[in-house]
Amino acid sequence: MRKIISGLSISSMILLASCTAPAQPSVEVQYKQEVQKPLLQDIYTYEFDKIEPQHQKLIDEWLQESRADNKKNQVYCFSIGVEEDANDGYKYMYVFGKGYRTFETAFMYSQDNQLNSNDTKAQRETSQITDEGKGTVYFKGVKGDPTDETLLRIHYNTKYVSATGLVDKFFK
């Protein structure tokens, strides 16, 4: 009887040992996987009242034209891309707001980033804003006094960002 009981207990131990949960990746492996994900600063950054030295003359002229326009509460945008300025796949967007005290920014990722279901396949393939697995950097002006002026510089990686856009409000 003892042999039967000890045989059953050994069998059950072997059975239990073979049914354990799969091993979890080590903390080091999990950390490496997390580090490989892009950080927000790898996708885009923004600064106020900052002009890149290589853009100074061009942006100064653009700001002068924007200020000469007598419209109130107006947002002006100026984009400098890879073609005009070789900068390793990064682009710059300058945003000038008259009557705005600041800007808010947000990045929205879309796995497929399709415009809408009515687009033809040819339109989606040729559009710059339908790059699969990319997102959009949105910016929104926060109104201030009519005399307020704000300059925002957005620097973004075209590997992750396919478009930029002005919005009236963000979802809450």
C-alpha positions in Angstrom: 0.0 0.0 0.0 2.8 2.3 0.8 4.4 1.8 -2.6 1.0 2.6 -4.3 0.6 5.9 -2.2 4.2 6.9 -2.8 3.9 6.1 -6.5 0.7 8.2 -6.7 2.3 11.1 -4.9 5.4 11.1 -7.1 3.1 10.9 -10.2 1.0 13.8 -9.0 4.1 15.9 -8.3 5.4 15.2 -11.8 2.0 16.1 -13.2 1.8 19.3 -11.2 5.4 20.3 -12.2 4.6 19.9 -15.9 1.4 22.0 -15.6 2.9 25.2 -14.3 2.2 28.6 -15.9 4.5 29.7 -18.7 7.5 31.6 -17.6 7.1 35.4 -17.7 9.8 37.4 -19.5 12.5 38.7 -17.1 12.3 42.2 -15.9 15.3 43.0 -18.2 13.5 41.7 -21.3 10.3 43.6 -20.4 12.4 46.8 -19.9 14.1 46.4 -23.3 10.7 45.9 -25.0 9.4 49.1 -23.4 12.5 51.1 -24.3 12.1 50.2 -27.9 8.7 52.0 -28.1 9.0 55.6 -29.3 8.9 58.2 -26.6 6.8 61.3 -27.2 9.9 63.5 -27.7 10.9 61.1 -30.5 7.6 61.8 -32.2 7.3 65.5 -31.7 8.4 68.4 -29.5 7.2 72.0 -29.3 8.6 75.3 -27.9 7.2 78.8 -27.7 9.0 81.8 -29.1 11.8 79.7 -30.6 13.1 79.8 -34.2 15.8 77.5 -35.5 18.9 79.6 -36.6 18.7 78.2 -40.1 15.1 79.3 -40.4 15.5 82.8 -38.8 15.4 84.9 -42.0 12.5 83.0 -43.6 10.4 83.0 -40.4 11.1 86.7 -39.7 9.8 87.6 -43.2 6.7 85.4 -42.6 6.0 86.9 -39.2 6.3 90.4 -40.7 3.7 89.5 -43.3 1.4 87.9 -40.7 1.6 90.9 -38.4 0.8 93.2 -41.4 -2.5 91.4 -41.9 -5.1 93.3 -39.9 -7.2 90.3 -39.0 -7.9 89.7 -35.4 -7.9 86.2 -33.7 -6.1 84.7 -36.6 -3.7 81.7 -36.7 -1.0 81.5 -39.4 1.0 78.3 -40.2 4.3 77.9 -41.9 5.8 74.5 -42.6 9.4 73.7 -43.4 9.9 70.2 -44.7 12.6 67.7 -45.5 12.9 68.9 -49.1 13.7 72.5 -48.1 15.9 71.6 -45.1 17.7 68.3 -44.8 17.1 67.4 -41.1 17.0 63.6 -40.9 13.3 63.1 -41.6 12.1 65.8 -39.2 9.9 68.7 -40.2 9.1 72.0 -38.6 5.8 73.7 -38.3 5.7 77.3 -37.1 2.3 78.6 -35.8 1.7 82.3 -35.1 -1.5 83.3 -33.3 -2.8 86.9 -33.1 -5.2 87.3 -30.2 -4.0 84.0 -28.7 -2.2 83.7 -25.4 -0.9 80.2 -25.9 -1.4 76.9 -27.8 -2.1 73.4 -26.7 -0.8 70.4 -28.6 -1.8 66.7 -28.8 -0.6 63.7 -30.8 -3.3 61.3 -32.0 -2.0 57.9 -33.3 -4.0 55.9 -35.8 -3.1 52.3 -36.7 -4.6 52.6 -40.2 -5.0 56.4 -40.5 -7.6 56.2 -43.2 -9.4 59.4 -44.3 -12.9 57.9 -44.6 -14.6 54.9 -46.2 -15.6 56.9 -49.3 -12.1 57.5 -50.5 -10.9 55.5 -53.5 -7.9 53.3 -53.0 -5.9 55.5 -55.4 -6.7 58.6 -53.3 -5.6 56.8 -50.1 -2.3 55.6 -51.7 -1.4 59.1 -53.0 -2.5 61.1 -49.9 0.2 62.1 -47.5 -2.2 61.8 -44.5 -3.0 58.2 -45.0 0.3 56.7 -44.0 -0.4 53.5 -42.2 0.6 53.4 -38.6 1.2 57.1 -38.2 -0.5 59.9 -36.4 -1.4 63.6 -36.5 -0.1 66.4 -34.3 -3.0 68.7 -33.5 -2.7 72.2 -32.1 -5.3 74.5 -30.6 -5.1 78.2 -29.8 -6.2 79.5 -26.4 -7.7 82.9 -26.9 -6.4 85.9 -25.0 -6.4 89.7 -25.4 -6.6 91.1 -29.0 -3.0 92.3 -28.6 -1.6 88.9 -27.6 0.8 87.2 -30.0 2.2 83.7 -29.6 4.7 81.8 -31.8 4.8 78.0 -31.5 7.5 75.9 -33.1 6.6 72.2 -33.6 9.4 69.8 -34.5 8.1 66.4 -35.6 9.4 63.1 -37.0 7.8 62.1 -40.3 8.4 58.4 -39.3 5.5 58.8 -36.8 3.7 61.9 -38.0 1.9 62.2 -41.3 0.0 65.5 -40.8 -0.5 68.5 -38.5 -3.8 70.2 -37.9 -5.5 73.1 -36.2 -8.6 72.2 -34.1 -11.2 74.3 -32.4 -11.2 72.2 -29.2 -9.9 68.9 -27.9 -12.2 66.1 -26.6 -12.4 65.7 -22.9 
